[in-house]
Amino acid sequence: MRYEGSIYRPPSEADSYLLQVTVGCSHNQCTFCAMYKDKSYRIRDLEEIKADIQMAKACYGDLTDVFLCDGDAIAVDTPLLLEIAAELNKAFPSLSSISCYAGPRSTLNKSLEELRALRAAGIDKVYLGMETGDDRLLQAIRKGVTAAEMLQAGQNLVEAGFKLSVTVLLGLAGKGPRSREHAIHSAEMINAMRPRWLAALTLSLAPGTPLYREAQEGRFQLPDPFETLEEMRTLIEHLTADHLIFRSNHVSNYLTVKGELQKDRQKMLDQISQVLENRDRNALRREDMRGF
């Protein structure tokens, strides 16, 4: 398969065929993010994409799952995305899922009718990097949208029929009282957005990013592992949505917590509270085993 630059995908797409439809991320300004810095954003030529689909068909035969790379495939013009989806469905008769990352601004740039058309074409699951529900923090990390706009983007995706997976980034507010505000506002946004999945990731400072420089200059202080767990506990305590699948099994996290709200809420809270009470670092993932 042909790929340009580093390729990223959600953990749940480990068994999917990765089809690069864009190179890089259409936004790529978030202060914490070091992804896609090795390339300039562009949409690949349709003929190149079609050739890659045929290579995948020749190599793998029939496929059931495809993930559209890179960082914000939903930014691709709707007619082109529809043509890519049609080509995939034609090449792979057993295809059951096409998924991609969805940037909030790119999502808002599409009408509900466009989003519904993409869903009808077979793009069924999208991943939204919400990061936080706190308006001031969204502005600080240069996410490109306000909290109201982020919520609207998520609600549009849900209304259009997509299975929505959202990420929250623990530690993003740094040390201090803003950490609790970040957790509570994030829970409130999730409750209003009602995605199917919520994934908690934990911030790692990537060299070369603006947030890393802020930390070097003493303007940002990264929370310790137990402070991020307190943030996770606060987040779960304030989630009220039913049947929401929660996961913190990403390699960036210090502790794997998983369950369905509201059924498993107390079990998850008890697991976190026990680690916080004992302050046992042996219960946490080692720093050298973490990644992002």
LOZATI-546828 format. One record per residue (C-alpha): z, x negated, y; residue number from 1. Coordinates in nm, 2 decimals, padded with zeros to 4 digits. Example, Ala and Ser with C-alpha at 12.3 -4.5 7.8 and 13.67 -1.06 7.14 Angstrom:
MIMI|zz|xx|yy|nr
MIMI|00.78|-01.23|-00.45|1
MIMI|00.71|-01.37|-00.11|2
//
This chain:
MIMI|zz|xx|yy|nr
MIMI|00.00|00.00|00.00|1
MIMI|-00.07|-00.11|00.36|2
MIMI|00.22|-00.12|00.61|3
MIMI|00.25|-00.27|00.95|4
MIMI|00.58|-00.42|01.05|5
MIMI|00.92|-00.33|00.91|6
MIMI|00.94|00.01|00.74|7
MIMI|01.25|00.23|00.75|8
MIMI|01.33|00.55|00.56|9
MIMI|01.63|00.78|00.50|10
MIMI|01.83|00.70|00.18|11
MIMI|01.73|01.03|00.03|12
MIMI|01.37|00.93|00.05|13
MIMI|01.41|00.64|-00.19|14
MIMI|01.17|00.79|-00.45|15
MIMI|00.91|00.92|-00.20|16
MIMI|00.57|00.77|-00.13|17
MIMI|00.59|00.62|00.22|18
MIMI|00.28|00.70|00.43|19
MIMI|00.27|00.52|00.76|20
MIMI|00.11|00.77|01.01|21
MIMI|00.25|00.60|01.33|22
MIMI|00.33|00.24|01.40|23
MIMI|00.68|00.22|01.56|24
MIMI|00.87|00.49|01.75|25
MIMI|00.74|00.70|02.04|26
MIMI|01.08|00.66|02.22|27
MIMI|01.23|00.33|02.10|28
MIMI|01.47|00.30|02.40|29
MIMI|01.81|00.38|02.24|30
MIMI|02.06|00.12|02.34|31
MIMI|02.21|00.08|01.99|32
MIMI|01.88|00.06|01.79|33
MIMI|01.71|-00.26|01.68|34
MIMI|01.44|-00.08|01.47|35
MIMI|01.07|-00.11|01.54|36
MIMI|01.11|-00.39|01.79|37
MIMI|00.84|-00.59|01.61|38
MIMI|00.56|-00.35|01.69|39
MIMI|00.41|-00.14|01.97|40
MIMI|00.39|00.23|01.92|41
MIMI|00.06|00.38|01.83|42
MIMI|-00.08|00.66|01.61|43
MIMI|-00.29|00.52|01.32|44
MIMI|-00.65|00.62|01.28|45
MIMI|-00.71|00.92|01.06|46
MIMI|-00.96|00.74|00.84|47
MIMI|-00.70|00.46|00.78|48
MIMI|-00.45|00.72|00.68|49
MIMI|-00.69|00.90|00.45|50
MIMI|-00.78|00.56|00.29|51
MIMI|-00.41|00.49|00.23|52
MIMI|-00.37|00.84|00.06|53
MIMI|-00.65|00.76|-00.17|54
MIMI|-00.50|00.42|-00.26|55
MIMI|-00.17|00.59|-00.34|56
MIMI|-00.36|00.84|-00.56|57
MIMI|-00.54|00.56|-00.74|58
MIMI|-00.21|00.36|-00.79|59
MIMI|00.04|00.64|-00.86|60
MIMI|-00.17|00.94|-00.97|61
MIMI|00.00|01.26|-00.88|62
MIMI|00.30|01.26|-00.65|63
MIMI|00.57|01.51|-00.56|64
MIMI|00.73|01.37|-00.25|65
MIMI|00.59|01.20|00.06|66
MIMI|00.78|01.06|00.37|67
MIMI|00.57|01.01|00.68|68
MIMI|00.66|00.69|00.86|69
MIMI|00.74|00.55|01.12|70
MIMI|01.02|00.65|01.35|71
MIMI|00.89|00.98|01.49|72
MIMI|00.60|01.12|01.30|73
MIMI|00.65|01.47|01.46|74
MIMI|00.52|01.31|01.78|75
MIMI|00.17|01.30|01.63|76
MIMI|-00.07|01.57|01.77|77
MIMI|-00.03|01.89|01.57|78
MIMI|-00.40|01.92|01.46|79
MIMI|-00.39|01.56|01.33|80
MIMI|-00.06|01.62|01.14|81
MIMI|-00.21|01.94|00.99|82
MIMI|-00.51|01.74|00.87|83
MIMI|-00.29|01.47|00.72|84
MIMI|-00.08|01.74|00.54|85
MIMI|-00.40|01.90|00.41|86
MIMI|-00.53|01.57|00.28|87
MIMI|-00.20|01.50|00.10|88
MIMI|-00.19|01.84|-00.06|89
MIMI|-00.55|01.79|-00.18|90
MIMI|-00.48|01.45|-00.32|91
MIMI|-00.15|01.54|-00.50|92
MIMI|-00.16|01.88|-00.67|93
MIMI|00.21|01.85|-00.76|94
MIMI|00.32|01.77|-00.40|95
MIMI|00.64|01.97|-00.33|96
MIMI|00.78|01.80|-00.02|97
MIMI|00.65|01.62|00.30|98
MIMI|00.92|01.49|00.52|99
MIMI|00.96|01.28|00.84|100
MIMI|01.18|01.18|01.13|101
MIMI|01.17|01.40|01.43|102
MIMI|01.26|01.28|01.78|103
MIMI|01.42|01.54|02.00|104
MIMI|01.18|01.49|02.29|105
MIMI|00.87|01.50|02.06|106
MIMI|01.01|01.82|01.89|107
MIMI|01.05|01.99|02.23|108
MIMI|00.70|01.89|02.32|109
MIMI|00.57|02.12|02.04|110
MIMI|00.58|02.50|02.06|111
MIMI|00.75|02.71|01.80|112
MIMI|00.41|02.82|01.68|113
MIMI|00.31|02.45|01.63|114
MIMI|00.63|02.38|01.44|115
MIMI|00.58|02.69|01.22|116
MIMI|00.22|02.58|01.15|117
MIMI|00.34|02.24|01.04|118
MIMI|00.61|02.40|00.82|119
MIMI|00.34|02.63|00.66|120
MIMI|00.13|02.32|00.59|121
MIMI|00.40|02.17|00.37|122
MIMI|00.61|01.95|00.60|123
MIMI|00.94|02.10|00.49|124
MIMI|01.22|01.85|00.57|125
MIMI|01.29|01.67|00.90|126
MIMI|01.55|01.42|01.00|127
MIMI|01.69|01.44|01.35|128
MIMI|01.89|01.15|01.50|129
MIMI|02.13|01.35|01.70|130
MIMI|02.38|01.06|01.72|131
MIMI|02.62|01.26|01.94|132
MIMI|02.68|01.60|02.10|133
MIMI|02.83|01.45|02.41|134
MIMI|02.61|01.48|02.71|135
MIMI|02.74|01.17|02.89|136
MIMI|02.71|00.96|02.58|137
MIMI|02.35|01.07|02.52|138
MIMI|02.26|00.96|02.87|139
MIMI|02.45|00.63|02.82|140
MIMI|02.26|00.54|02.50|141
MIMI|01.93|00.64|02.66|142
MIMI|01.84|00.90|02.39|143
MIMI|01.59|01.06|02.63|144
MIMI|01.74|01.41|02.62|145
MIMI|02.04|01.60|02.74|146
MIMI|02.29|01.77|02.50|147
MIMI|02.13|02.11|02.58|148
MIMI|01.79|01.97|02.50|149
MIMI|01.91|01.80|02.18|150
MIMI|02.06|02.13|02.07|151
MIMI|01.74|02.32|02.15|152
MIMI|01.53|02.07|01.95|153
MIMI|01.75|02.12|01.65|154
MIMI|01.75|02.49|01.68|155
MIMI|01.37|02.50|01.71|156
MIMI|01.34|02.31|01.39|157
MIMI|01.57|02.54|01.21|158
MIMI|01.40|02.85|01.35|159
MIMI|01.06|02.72|01.24|160
MIMI|01.19|02.70|00.89|161
MIMI|01.24|02.33|00.83|162
MIMI|01.52|02.20|00.62|163
MIMI|01.70|02.00|00.88|164
MIMI|01.91|01.68|00.82|165
MIMI|02.10|01.55|01.12|166
MIMI|02.28|01.22|01.18|167
MIMI|02.59|01.14|01.38|168
MIMI|02.68|00.78|01.47|169
MIMI|03.05|00.71|01.44|170
MIMI|03.18|00.45|01.68|171
MIMI|02.92|00.52|01.94|172
MIMI|03.17|00.60|02.21|173
MIMI|03.37|00.28|02.16|174
MIMI|03.74|00.25|02.17|175
MIMI|03.96|00.50|02.36|176
MIMI|03.97|00.87|02.43|177
MIMI|03.59|00.91|02.45|178
MIMI|03.59|00.87|02.07|179
MIMI|03.76|01.20|02.01|180
MIMI|03.53|01.37|02.27|181
MIMI|03.23|01.23|02.09|182
MIMI|03.35|01.37|01.75|183
MIMI|03.45|01.71|01.89|184
MIMI|03.13|01.76|02.09|185
MIMI|02.92|01.65|01.80|186
MIMI|03.09|01.90|01.57|187
MIMI|03.03|02.18|01.83|188
MIMI|02.66|02.09|01.85|189
MIMI|02.63|02.09|01.47|190
MIMI|02.80|02.43|01.45|191
MIMI|02.55|02.57|01.70|192
MIMI|02.25|02.40|01.54|193
MIMI|02.33|02.48|01.18|194
MIMI|02.14|02.21|00.99|195
MIMI|02.14|02.20|00.61|196
MIMI|02.27|01.84|00.60|197
MIMI|02.49|01.62|00.82|198
MIMI|02.50|01.25|00.76|199
MIMI|02.76|01.03|00.93|200
MIMI|02.66|00.67|00.99|201
MIMI|02.88|00.40|01.14|202
MIMI|02.77|00.19|01.44|203
MIMI|02.69|-00.18|01.38|204
MIMI|02.61|-00.39|01.69|205
MIMI|02.26|-00.53|01.64|206
MIMI|02.19|-00.86|01.82|207
MIMI|01.93|-00.82|02.10|208
MIMI|02.01|-00.46|02.17|209
MIMI|02.15|-00.34|02.51|210
MIMI|02.47|-00.22|02.35|211
MIMI|02.52|-00.56|02.18|212
MIMI|02.49|-00.72|02.53|213
MIMI|02.74|-00.47|02.67|214
MIMI|02.99|-00.58|02.40|215
MIMI|02.92|-00.94|02.47|216
MIMI|03.00|-00.88|02.84|217
MIMI|03.32|-00.69|02.76|218
MIMI|03.18|-00.35|02.87|219
MIMI|03.18|-00.20|02.52|220
MIMI|03.44|-00.24|02.25|221
MIMI|03.35|-00.16|01.89|222
MIMI|03.62|00.06|01.72|223
MIMI|03.79|-00.09|01.41|224
MIMI|03.72|00.06|01.06|225
MIMI|04.02|00.29|01.07|226
MIMI|03.94|00.42|01.42|227
MIMI|03.59|00.52|01.29|228
MIMI|03.76|00.70|01.00|229
MIMI|03.98|00.89|01.25|230
MIMI|03.66|00.99|01.43|231
MIMI|03.51|01.11|01.11|232
MIMI|03.83|01.31|01.03|233
MIMI|03.81|01.47|01.38|234
MIMI|03.45|01.56|01.33|235
MIMI|03.51|01.73|00.99|236
MIMI|03.82|01.91|01.13|237
MIMI|03.60|02.08|01.40|238
MIMI|03.30|02.17|01.18|239
MIMI|03.30|02.55|01.12|240
MIMI|02.95|02.59|00.96|241
MIMI|02.94|02.72|00.60|242
MIMI|02.73|02.55|00.33|243
MIMI|02.67|02.24|00.53|244
MIMI|02.63|01.94|00.31|245
MIMI|02.82|01.64|00.46|246
MIMI|02.76|01.28|00.35|247
MIMI|02.89|00.94|00.47|248
MIMI|02.73|00.75|00.18|249
MIMI|02.51|00.53|00.40|250
MIMI|02.55|00.16|00.36|251
MIMI|02.68|00.13|00.72|252
MIMI|02.99|00.34|00.64|253
MIMI|03.33|00.20|00.55|254
MIMI|03.42|00.50|00.32|255
MIMI|03.20|00.73|00.12|256
MIMI|03.30|01.09|00.18|257
MIMI|03.09|01.38|00.06|258
MIMI|03.11|01.76|00.01|259
MIMI|03.01|02.10|00.12|260
MIMI|03.17|02.28|00.41|261
MIMI|03.38|02.48|00.40|262
MIMI|03.44|02.46|00.02|263
MIMI|03.53|02.09|00.02|264
MIMI|03.67|02.04|00.37|265
MIMI|04.03|01.99|00.26|266
MIMI|03.94|01.75|-00.02|267
MIMI|03.74|01.54|00.23|268
MIMI|04.01|01.54|00.49|269
MIMI|04.28|01.44|00.23|270
MIMI|04.06|01.15|00.12|271
MIMI|04.03|01.02|00.47|272
MIMI|04.39|01.08|00.56|273
MIMI|04.51|00.89|00.25|274
MIMI|04.31|00.58|00.35|275
MIMI|04.44|00.61|00.71|276
MIMI|04.80|00.65|00.60|277
MIMI|04.79|00.34|00.37|278
MIMI|04.57|00.13|00.60|279
MIMI|04.44|-00.04|00.29|280
MIMI|04.13|-00.24|00.37|281
MIMI|04.06|-00.27|00.00|282
MIMI|03.97|00.10|00.00|283
MIMI|03.69|00.02|00.25|284
MIMI|03.34|-00.13|00.21|285
MIMI|03.35|-00.50|00.30|286
MIMI|03.18|-00.60|00.62|287
MIMI|02.94|-00.83|00.42|288
MIMI|02.84|-00.53|00.21|289
MIMI|02.76|-00.31|00.52|290
MIMI|02.42|-00.27|00.67|291
MIMI|02.22|-00.04|00.90|292
//
